[in-house]
Amino acid sequence: MALNVLDDAEAGIVFINALQDEGLGVRLRWHPGQAISDIKQYRAAFSSSQRVSLSDPKKESISDFMGNIGWLIAGNSSIHLEAAIAGVMPIYYELSPPDHSDYYGYVKHGLTQKAASVPEVLKIIEKTQDNHTPNAGAVRYYSDTYLTEWDGREGELVAECLKALALGDELPVGVDDFIDKTSA
């Protein structure tokens, strides 16, 4: 579960309690810019919980967090894309009605599955128990390099392209796959 500054801390606590009441183990991670008052509420609510563990973003890297989960539940947050790229199944769940539902279009484009209740979250988890890998096509909608030779090396790709353009050289092998030929 990833909560951010847009999420109501009390609603998050109620939701996480409902998940643990259903027997799920939950790893809660808050946004690095989360209000200290929210963090104190999370720590107080789950300090003695056997089913809820806390992931402090100032102490645990996002990659370590993703390596310890199979599903990620969050509302309007770019962490869904990070989860999908890391091979974690993202589930979109709004704790309270947002100003703009599915702000990033992750549900619309198939990156996340949307749940509107705890039973729906449980159904998605149960349905994807044997294969909880994200939809590769949907991930590619947001990251063309996903599962290519350049996956995870996007900075290097940009640097190589800039270098080639500056020197008048050929672009790196495979870059043509990422160029939108309709706008060229």
C-alpha positions in Angstrom: 0.0 0.0 0.0 1.4 3.4 -1.0 -0.1 6.5 0.5 0.7 10.1 -0.5 -0.2 13.6 0.5 -3.4 13.4 -1.4 -4.7 10.5 0.7 -6.5 11.0 4.0 -4.4 9.3 6.7 -7.4 8.1 8.7 -9.1 6.7 5.6 -5.8 4.9 4.8 -5.6 3.4 8.3 -9.2 2.2 8.1 -8.6 0.6 4.7 -5.3 -1.1 5.8 -7.1 -2.4 8.9 -9.8 -3.9 6.7 -7.2 -5.6 4.6 -5.4 -7.1 7.6 -8.8 -8.2 9.0 -9.1 -10.2 5.8 -5.8 -11.9 6.7 -3.6 -10.0 4.3 -0.1 -8.8 5.2 0.3 -5.2 4.3 3.5 -3.2 3.7 2.7 0.5 4.0 4.9 3.1 2.3 4.2 6.8 2.5 5.4 9.5 0.2 8.8 11.0 1.1 7.1 14.4 1.4 4.3 13.0 3.7 3.3 15.2 6.6 4.9 14.3 9.9 1.5 14.2 11.5 0.4 11.5 9.0 3.5 9.4 9.6 2.9 9.6 13.4 -0.6 8.4 12.8 0.6 5.4 10.7 3.3 4.5 13.3 0.8 4.7 16.1 -1.9 2.7 14.3 0.4 -0.1 13.2 3.2 -0.2 15.8 1.9 -3.4 17.4 0.4 -5.0 14.3 1.6 -8.4 13.3 0.2 -8.0 9.7 1.3 -4.5 8.8 4.9 -3.4 8.3 6.1 0.1 7.5 8.4 1.2 4.7 10.0 4.5 5.5 11.1 6.0 2.1 14.0 7.7 3.9 15.3 4.4 5.0 14.2 1.9 2.3 14.7 2.4 -1.4 11.8 2.2 -3.7 13.5 -0.8 -5.4 13.8 -2.6 -2.1 10.2 -1.9 -1.3 9.1 -3.2 -4.7 11.2 -6.3 -4.2 9.3 -7.2 -1.1 5.7 -6.9 -2.5 3.6 -8.7 -5.2 0.9 -6.1 -5.5 0.8 -2.4 -5.0 -2.4 -0.6 -3.9 -2.5 3.2 -4.4 -4.7 6.0 -5.6 -3.6 8.8 -7.9 0.1 8.3 -7.8 2.9 7.7 -10.3 4.1 4.8 -8.1 1.8 2.6 -10.1 4.1 2.9 -13.1 7.2 2.3 -10.9 5.5 -0.8 -9.6 4.6 -2.1 -13.0 8.1 -1.5 -14.3 9.4 -3.5 -11.3 7.1 -6.4 -12.1 4.6 -5.7 -9.3 0.9 -5.8 -10.1 -0.6 -2.3 -9.4 -4.2 -2.0 -8.1 -5.9 1.4 -8.3 -8.0 2.2 -5.2 -9.3 5.6 -4.2 -9.6 6.1 -0.5 -11.9 9.0 -1.1 -13.3 10.6 -4.3 -10.4 12.5 -5.9 -10.7 15.7 -7.9 -9.6 13.8 -11.0 -10.2 10.0 -11.0 -7.4 8.0 -12.8 -5.4 11.2 -13.3 -2.5 9.5 -15.0 -4.8 7.3 -17.2 -3.3 4.1 -15.7 -6.8 2.4 -15.4 -7.9 3.6 -18.8 -4.7 2.3 -20.5 -4.7 -1.1 -18.6 -1.7 -0.5 -16.5 -3.7 -0.9 -13.3 -6.8 -2.7 -12.3 -9.4 -0.6 -10.5 -11.0 -1.7 -7.2 -13.7 0.2 -5.4 -13.9 -1.9 -2.3 -12.0 -4.3 -0.1 -13.8 -7.3 -1.7 -12.8 -6.1 -5.1 -9.2 -5.7 -4.0 -9.3 -9.3 -2.7 -10.8 -10.5 -5.9 -8.0 -8.9 -8.0 -5.4 -10.4 -5.8 -7.0 -13.9 -5.9 -7.5 -13.7 -9.7 -3.8 -12.7 -10.2 -2.3 -15.0 -7.5 -0.6 -17.3 -10.0 0.4 -14.5 -12.4 0.7 -11.1 -10.9 2.8 -9.5 -13.5 1.6 -6.3 -15.1 0.3 -6.0 -18.7 3.5 -5.4 -20.7 1.7 -3.6 -23.5 0.2 -1.2 -21.0 3.6 -0.6 -19.4 5.0 0.1 -22.9 2.4 2.8 -23.4 4.2 4.8 -20.7 7.8 3.4 -21.1 8.8 2.3 -24.6 12.0 0.7 -23.4 10.2 -1.7 -21.1 11.5 -5.3 -21.6 13.9 -4.1 -24.3 17.7 -3.9 -24.3 17.4 -0.3 -23.0 15.1 -1.2 -20.0 16.5 0.5 -16.9 19.2 2.2 -19.0 17.1 5.2 -20.3 19.6 7.7 -19.0 22.3 6.0 -20.9 20.1 5.9 -24.0 19.4 9.7 -23.9 23.1 10.4 -23.4 24.1 8.1 -26.4 21.4 9.8 -28.6 22.6 13.3 -27.7 26.2 12.4 -28.3 25.3 10.8 -31.7 23.2 13.8 -32.7 26.0 16.3 -31.7 28.6 14.3 -33.6 26.4 13.6 -36.6 26.7 9.8 -36.0 24.1 7.1 -36.3 21.7 6.7 -33.4 22.3 3.7 -31.1 20.9 0.3 -32.3 17.3 -0.2 -31.4 16.4 3.5 -31.0 14.4 3.5 -34.2 11.9 1.3 -32.3 11.2 4.3 -30.0 10.9 7.1 -32.5 7.3 8.1 -33.4 7.5 8.0 -37.2 4.2 9.7 -37.6 5.6 13.0 -36.2 9.0 12.8 -37.9 
